[in-house]
């Protein structure tokens, strides 16, 4: 019978999950279920007081490309979730976002924030979050309408 483990570092952060042939006792290996092992959601979580915790991000855009006219916009919804995919409604902090390397912060309300992007310059723009346990990224394509 397989044995599944989350491997944690000295700070309690999960950096690997493993399937081992036998049972192992180690303070750095936390037994997990087959579902947790296969789900892939434990990486970068923190293990403390007998449970896995962490703030992750899900990013969704209302469209995949916009016109390079300075008026067309894309709105990106940034949702802070836990390792089970549940919205962290108690999360009301600022989240750092970078758009092509330029960083700013946005305020969340009940775990959700929105960023609106427009541009007069065509190209591919990378929007990323920073500072969470697992960050997200999204690409926005700005096309020349001419």
N, C-alpha and C positions, 0 to 999 in steps of 0.2 A: 504494500500500500504506500503510495507516495506521501511524502511529507513536504509541506510548503512553508517557506519562511520568508520574512522580510528582514533584510540585513540593514542595521542602523549604524550610523557613525557615532562619535562621542557626544554629539549634540542631540542625538535622538532622531536625526533625519534619515528617512529610508532612501538608500541609494541603489538597492538591488532587491529583486525577489528571486527565489530559487526553489527548484524542486529537487529534493535530495532523496536518496535511496532509503535512508534510515533516520530514526529520531536523533536529534542533536540537542544538547543542552548548552546554551551559551547566552550570556547577557546581550550579545550583539545580534542574535537571531531570534526573531519573534515569530511564533507559529501563526500561520494564517490559513484561511480556507482556500479550497480550490477556486472558488468564485473570485476571491480577492486576488489570487495569483494570476488568473486568466484575464481579469478585468483591466489590469494595467494602471489602475487609478491610485495605487499606493506610492508610486515613485514620488519623491520629494515631499511626502507628508512627514509629519513629526509624530513620534510615538512617545506619549507621556501619560502617566497615570492609567495605564492599561488600555489606551485607545489611540487611534490614528486621527490626527487633526491636520488642517492646512487650509490655506486660501488659494484657490485656483481661479482662473479666469476663462470665460467663454465669450468669444467675440462674434457678433453677427452684424452684417451690413445690409441695409435695405436695397442695395444694388451693387453690382460688381464693377461698374465703370461709369465715369461721368465725362461730360464734355469739358474741354479746356477753355471755358469762357468766363470763369470767375463767378458764375451765377448758379450753374448746376452743382448740386451738393449730394454727398452721400452721408448718411447718418449711421454711425457704428454704435451698437449697443454693447456695453461692457458689463458682464454679469459676473459677480464674485460667487463662486460655488465651493462646496466642500468635496471631499474625495468620492462621495456617493452621487455627486451631481446636483445636490440640493442647493438652492439659492441661500446665501448667507444673509438673511434679512436683517440681522443685527450689525452687519458691516456698514458703517457710515463714515468711513475714513476717506482720505484722498488716495487716488491711485495714480502712480506715475505712468505717463504714456509718452512714447517717442514717435515722431513722424519723420522718417528719414534722418534720424539722429538728433532732432531737436526735441528736447524734453520739456514737458509741462505736467501739471497735475490737474486731475479732475475730481470733483467731489462726488461720492456715491451717496445714494439714498436708498436704504433698505437693500443694499448689495448691488445696485444698478447705477450705471453712469452712461452718459451718451456723449459722443464726440461727433461734430459735424465737420466735414472736409470739403473744400472747394479749391480750385486752382486754375490759373491761366496758363500754366506750363504743362504740356503733355509729358507723360512718363508713368512709371510704376512707382507708387508710394508705399512704403512699408510702415504700418502702424503696429507698435509693440507696446506691451505693458512691461513694467519693471518693478522689482521689489516684492513680489508675491512669492509664495512657495512654488507655484508653477505658473509661469507667465504665458501670455498668448500673443499671437501675431496674425496680421491680416494684411493682404495686399489690395490696394485700390489702384485701378488703372484709369488714368486721365488721358483721353484721346483728343486729338486735334480734329475739330469738326469741319475743317476746310477740305 
